[in-house]
Amino acid sequence: GRRVEAIYAKGADPEAWLLMHLYDPRANPQRPTSTCPSFRFLFKEEKVEGQTPADALPVQSPEGTAIVPTGEAVSLVEYLLSLKRDDTVPASMSHGKQAAKPAEAKPATP
């Protein structure tokens, strides 16, 4: 979540950036070689009569349709953006710092 807001979607809407990244990871000019797989199954092609839905992705779709996120896509984006805590990375993975040894269990007293 923090990386999306600070780096990838800097100056843009992080939710919109993530939705577009999930739909087509290589469409972003900043990351055209992304190795993230596409999660197009989290989106649906919806018939449009009149105005395009506000949540439609800015992608080309067949005439009279729009690509919109499903509830699962929106929930996944909300979850990913909630991952902003610095303490979620185990110490053993944080740039060469050694992980603290777990505290030894105290024997139960009768």
C-alpha positions in Angstrom: 0.0 0.0 0.0 2.7 2.5 1.0 4.7 1.8 -2.2 1.7 2.3 -4.5 1.0 5.7 -2.9 4.6 6.9 -2.7 6.1 5.5 -5.9 3.8 4.1 -8.5 0.6 6.2 -8.2 2.5 9.3 -7.0 0.2 12.3 -7.7 -2.6 10.0 -8.9 -5.5 8.0 -7.4 -3.9 4.9 -5.8 -7.1 2.9 -6.1 -7.5 3.6 -9.8 -3.8 2.8 -10.3 -4.1 -0.5 -8.6 -7.3 -1.5 -10.4 -5.6 -0.7 -13.7 -2.5 -2.6 -12.7 -4.6 -5.7 -11.7 -6.4 -5.6 -15.1 -3.3 -5.0 -17.2 0.0 -4.8 -15.3 2.1 -3.9 -18.4 -0.1 -1.0 -19.5 1.6 1.4 -17.0 4.3 3.3 -18.8 6.3 3.5 -15.5 6.4 -0.3 -15.3 6.0 -1.8 -18.8 8.0 -4.9 -17.8 6.0 -5.8 -14.7 6.0 -9.5 -14.0 2.7 -9.3 -12.1 0.1 -11.6 -13.7 -3.1 -10.1 -15.1 -6.2 -10.5 -12.9 -8.7 -9.8 -15.6 -11.1 -12.4 -14.1 -11.7 -9.8 -11.4 -13.3 -7.5 -14.0 -16.4 -7.7 -16.1 -17.5 -6.3 -19.5 -20.7 -4.4 -18.9 -23.1 -3.1 -21.5 -23.3 0.7 -21.5 -26.4 2.5 -22.5 -25.7 6.2 -22.4 -23.1 7.4 -20.0 -20.0 5.3 -19.1 -20.0 4.1 -15.5 -17.7 6.1 -13.2 -15.8 3.0 -12.1 -15.0 1.9 -15.7 -11.4 1.4 -16.5 -9.8 3.6 -19.2 -9.2 0.7 -21.6 -10.5 -0.1 -25.0 -13.5 -2.4 -25.0 -16.0 -3.4 -27.6 -18.5 -0.7 -28.7 -21.2 -0.2 -26.2 -19.4 -1.8 -23.3 -17.1 -0.8 -20.5 -14.7 -2.8 -18.3 -15.6 -2.4 -14.7 -14.2 -4.0 -11.5 -16.1 -6.6 -9.6 -16.7 -6.4 -5.9 -13.8 -8.8 -5.4 -11.4 -6.4 -7.3 -12.5 -3.5 -5.2 -12.1 -5.5 -2.0 -8.6 -6.7 -3.1 -7.5 -3.1 -3.8 -8.9 -1.9 -0.4 -6.9 -4.7 1.3 -3.7 -3.9 -0.6 -3.9 -0.2 0.2 -4.4 -1.1 3.9 -1.0 -2.8 3.9 0.9 0.4 4.9 2.5 -0.7 8.1 6.3 -0.8 8.1 6.3 -3.6 10.7 4.6 -6.1 8.3 8.0 -7.1 6.8 9.7 -9.8 9.0 13.0 -8.5 10.4 14.9 -11.3 8.7 13.9 -9.7 5.3 14.6 -6.1 6.1 17.8 -5.1 4.3 20.4 -7.2 6.1 19.1 -6.7 9.7 19.1 -9.9 11.7 15.9 -11.2 13.1 15.5 -11.1 16.8 15.5 -14.5 18.4 12.1 -15.6 19.7 11.7 -15.5 23.4 12.0 -18.9 25.1 8.9 -20.3 26.6 8.9 -20.2 30.4 8.0 -23.5 32.0 4.6 -23.6 33.5 4.6 -23.4 37.3 2.4 -25.9 39.2 
